[in-house]
Amino acid sequence: MSRKQFLLSATLFILTFITTTFIGGSGFEQFYATHTTIYNFSFWVGGLTYSIPLMAILFSHEMGHYLTARKYGLVVTPPYFVPAPTLIGTFGAFIRIKSPFFGKRELFDVGISGPIAGFVVAVPVLITGLFLSRIIMVSPAPGSFINFGQPVLYTLLEPVFFPHVPAGGDVLLHPTAFAGWIGMLVTSLNLLPVGQLDGGHIAYAVFGKKANRISFSLIGVLAVLSYFYEGWLLWIGLLLILGLRHPALPYALEELDPTRKKLAILAIVIFILSFMPVPIKL
């Protein structure tokens, strides 16, 4: 890691920490109706209940990739966070692997390490957030609020914390729960078996060139889902730009061992638990 890379990574981390804390402060104020402003110290302290768990999820995901890549001697940049004035305060984080992959094992290990590491952190964050969340009675006019989709894991956990939601009631997510929700979304998007996404790496390591067929098939699935959530059209466009085909490997005939094949099944389970067909609905 060069000094320039470290400074850039640290600067982006700090900026993203500020933007996510701001978003978290707004959510904390709304959740507790504290009527504080950005000029109050408590606004920023409250924002930490969102920014710290979210940054921890993203950091764990990228460090999973980073440490595994370094294990194989690959040239890789440190994690770069992307601050943004969005609903979540960031466009996520990424690393750049500047060395080519040679075999399926290193491709698989680097691809799967990020989603597993991020998911392991996201699950307790979501559980903690649900513990802090509460039920409210709502009677909004149609289209006056945002509905967030529910990943399978959330659907399984909600009855544990809220076994009796009255008619007209809904669960108001604590900022920490929202951070866990974003962790689920990020994990599922990265595990899409397309191109050079994490899921694309895993699929190519398992199925070889047949994984390209899976990529093209998934575009068709996302096209159908775009009828219910137009945001999938943006993802289709992005994936087409990035490329649906995974680059070939010099040692493509290498076979994965049984342990890695079991981890591939685990990746599918994690994808199912975290995926949301309609992430946001107005």
MARKEZA-595661 format. One record per residue (C-alpha): z, x, y; residue in three letters. Coordinates in steps of 0.25 Angstrom, whole numbers, plus 5000, padded with zeros to 4 digits. Layout:
<rs>
ZXYALA/...
</rs>
This chain:
<rs>
500050005000MET/499650065013SER/500450055026ARG/499349965032LYS/499449875021GLN/500949865021PHE/500949835036LEU/499949735035LEU/500649665023SER/502049675030ALA/501449615043THR/500749495036LEU/502049475028PHE/502849465041ILE/501849375048LEU/501749285036THR/503249275035PHE/503349235049ILE/502249125047THR/502849065034THR/504249065041THR/503648985052PHE/503048885043ILE/504348885035GLY/505148865047GLY/504348745051SER/504548685037GLY/506048715037PHE/506148645050GLU/505448525045GLN/506248515032PHE/507548525038TYR/507148455052ALA/507848565059THR/507048555072HIS/506948705074THR/505848775080THR/505248915078ILE/506148965089TYR/507348935080ASN/507849045071PHE/508148935061SER/506648895060PHE/506349035055TRP/507449045046VAL/507048915040GLY/505648965038GLY/506149075029LEU/506448965018THR/504948955017TYR/504349085021SER/505249175012ILE/504949094999PRO/503449085002LEU/503349235006MET/504049264993ALA/503049184985ILE/501849244991LEU/502449384991PHE/502849374976SER/501449324973HIS/500749444980GLU/501749544975MET/501449504961GLY/500049544963HIS/500349664971TYR/501349724961LEU/500449694949THR/499249754956ALA/500049884959ARG/500449884944LYS/499049904940TYR/498750004951GLY/497849914959LEU/497749934974VAL/498349814981VAL/498749774995THR/500149724998PRO/500349575000PRO/499749525013TYR/500249385018PHE/499449305027VAL/500149235038PRO/499549105043ALA/499848985052PRO/499748885040THR/500548775033LEU/501248885025ILE/501149005035GLY/500349095026THR/499049105019PHE/499749175008GLY/499749325004ALA/498749414996PHE/498549554991ILE/497249634990ARG/497049714977ILE/496049824980LYS/495849874966SER/494949804956PRO/495549744943PHE/495049814930PHE/495649734919GLY/496149584916LYS/497649624915ARG/497849684929GLU/496949564934LEU/497849464927PHE/499149534931ASP/498849544946VAL/498349404946GLY/499449334939ILE/500649414945SER/500549354959GLY/500549204955PRO/501649224945ILE/502549304955ALA/502249204966GLY/502549084957PHE/503849144952VAL/504349144967VAL/503749014971ALA/504448934960VAL/505848964964PRO/505448944979VAL/504848804975LEU/506148774967ILE/507048814979THR/506248744989GLY/506248614981LEU/507748624980PHE/507848634995LEU/506848524997SER/507148375000ARG/506648234999ILE/506248155011ILE/505748015014MET/504348015019VAL/503447905025SER/502347985032PRO/501047925036ALA/499847955027PRO/499348095030GLY/500448135039SER/501048245030PHE/500648355020ILE/500748335005ASN/500948464997PHE/500448464983GLY/501448484972GLN/501248594962PRO/501648564947VAL/502848644948LEU/503348574961TYR/503048434953THR/503948484942LEU/505048534951LEU/505148424961GLU/505748324952PRO/506848424948VAL/507248434963PHE/506948294967PHE/507048194955PRO/507048074964HIS/506048064976VAL/506247924982PRO/505047844986ALA/504547894999GLY/505148024997GLY/504648164996ASP/505048304994VAL/505148385007LEU/504848525003LEU/505848635009HIS/505048755015PRO/505448835003THR/504848734993ALA/503548735002PHE/503548885000ALA/503648864985GLY/502548764986TRP/501648864993ILE/501948964982GLY/501448864971MET/500148844979LEU/499948994981VAL/500149014967THR/499248904962SER/498048944972LEU/498149094967ASN/498149054953LEU/496848974954LEU/495949044944PRO/494849084954VAL/494149214957GLY/495149324962GLN/496349234964LEU/497549264955ASP/497149154946GLY/495749214946GLY/496249344941HIS/497049284930ILE/495949194925ALA/494949314925TYR/495949404918ALA/496149294907VAL/494749234906PHE/493849344911GLY/492449294917LYS/492849154912LYS/493849144923ALA/492649134933ASN/492348994927ARG/493748954929ILE/493548994944SER/492348904946PHE/492948784938SER/494148794947LEU/493348784959ILE/492848644954GLY/494348604951VAL/494648644966LEU/493448564971ALA/493948444964VAL/495348464969LEU/494848474983SER/494548324983TYR/496148314984PHE/496348434992TYR/495348495001GLU/496048625002GLY/495448664989TRP/494048674995LEU/494548785004LEU/495048854991TRP/493748834984ILE/493048894997GLY/493949014997LEU/493849034982LEU/492349034983LEU/492349134994ILE/493349224986LEU/492449214973GLY/492649134960LEU/492349244951ARG/493349344947HIS/492849494948PRO/492549554934ALA/493449654928LEU/493049794923PRO/493949764910TYR/493649624909ALA/493749624894LEU/495249654894GLU/496149544888GLU/497449494893LEU/498649504884ASP/499449384879PRO/500549404890THR/499549394901ARG/498849274895LYS/500149204895LYS/500349244910LEU/498949174912ALA/499549044906ILE/500749064915LEU/499749074927ALA/499148944923ILE/500548874923VAL/500848934936ILE/499548884942PHE/499848744936ILE/501248734942LEU/500848784956SER/499448714958PHE/499248594967MET/497948524967PRO/498248464980VAL/499148564988PRO/499148485001ILE/498848345004LYS/498848285018LEU/
</rs>
